[in-house]
Amino acid sequence: MEETLKQILSELKNMRNDINDLKLGQQNLEAGQRSLEVGQQNLEAGLDRVEIGLKGLQENLVDCLGLYTEKIVEHVDNKTEVLIKRVFKVESEIEKLSRQ
């Protein structure tokens, strides 16, 4: 009988050790899960910042392209005006020569 009680006690000690190991494993899993949740929150915050930055870049690009296009149009208009003046001058000279 004493031997049986010792075996039962030994098994109970082994079970207690196993339970403690399981508790420790569960605590480690919970800590890992919390760490993952914090990491996910950081990633989401980073993604929000990237989206805001991209939106700003898109708006800036549109604004810059608009200004650049306006400058191109202005340059073409100026060159066209100069060419029109030259053509008018040449036409005037041709008329003067043809009258002579």
C-alpha positions in Angstrom: 0.0 0.0 0.0 2.8 2.4 0.9 4.4 1.7 -2.5 1.2 2.5 -4.3 0.9 5.8 -2.4 4.4 6.7 -3.4 3.6 5.9 -7.0 0.5 8.1 -6.9 2.5 10.9 -5.2 5.2 10.6 -7.9 2.5 10.8 -10.6 0.9 13.8 -9.0 4.3 15.5 -8.9 4.9 14.7 -12.6 1.4 16.1 -13.4 2.1 19.2 -11.4 5.4 19.7 -13.3 3.5 19.1 -16.6 0.8 21.6 -15.6 3.4 24.2 -14.6 5.1 23.7 -18.0 1.7 24.1 -19.7 1.1 27.3 -17.8 4.5 28.7 -18.7 3.9 27.8 -22.3 0.5 29.5 -22.3 2.0 32.6 -20.7 4.7 32.7 -23.4 2.0 32.3 -26.1 0.0 35.2 -24.6 3.1 37.4 -24.4 3.9 36.5 -28.1 0.3 37.3 -29.1 0.5 40.7 -27.3 3.7 41.4 -29.1 2.2 40.5 -32.4 -0.8 42.8 -31.7 1.5 45.7 -30.9 3.5 45.0 -34.1 0.3 44.9 -36.1 -0.8 48.2 -34.7 2.6 49.7 -35.6 2.3 48.4 -39.1 -1.2 49.8 -39.5 0.0 53.2 -38.2 2.9 53.1 -40.6 0.5 52.2 -43.5 -1.7 55.2 -42.6 1.4 57.4 -42.7 2.4 56.0 -46.1 -1.1 56.5 -47.5 -1.1 60.1 -46.3 2.4 60.6 -47.8 1.2 59.1 -51.1 -1.8 61.4 -51.2 0.4 64.4 -50.6 2.8 63.3 -53.4 -0.1 62.8 -55.8 -1.5 66.3 -55.0 1.9 67.8 -55.4 2.5 66.0 -58.7 -0.8 67.3 -60.1 0.0 70.8 -59.0 3.5 70.7 -60.4 2.3 69.3 -63.7 -0.3 72.0 -63.9 2.3 74.7 -63.4 4.7 73.1 -65.8 1.9 72.8 -68.5 1.0 76.5 -68.0 4.7 77.4 -68.5 4.9 75.3 -71.7 1.7 77.0 -73.1 3.0 80.4 -72.2 6.3 79.7 -73.9 4.6 78.4 -77.0 2.3 81.4 -77.1 5.3 83.8 -76.8 7.2 82.0 -79.6 4.0 82.0 -81.7 3.6 85.7 -81.2 7.2 86.4 -82.2 6.8 84.2 -85.3 3.5 86.1 -86.2 5.4 89.4 -85.9 8.2 88.1 -88.1 5.7 86.9 -90.7 3.9 90.2 -90.7 7.2 92.0 -91.1 8.2 89.8 -94.0 4.8 90.2 -95.7 5.1 94.0 -95.3 8.6 93.9 -96.9 7.2 91.8 -99.8 4.4 94.2 -100.4 6.8 97.1 -100.4 9.0 95.3 -102.9 6.1 94.3 -105.1 4.9 98.0 -105.2 8.2 99.2 -106.5 
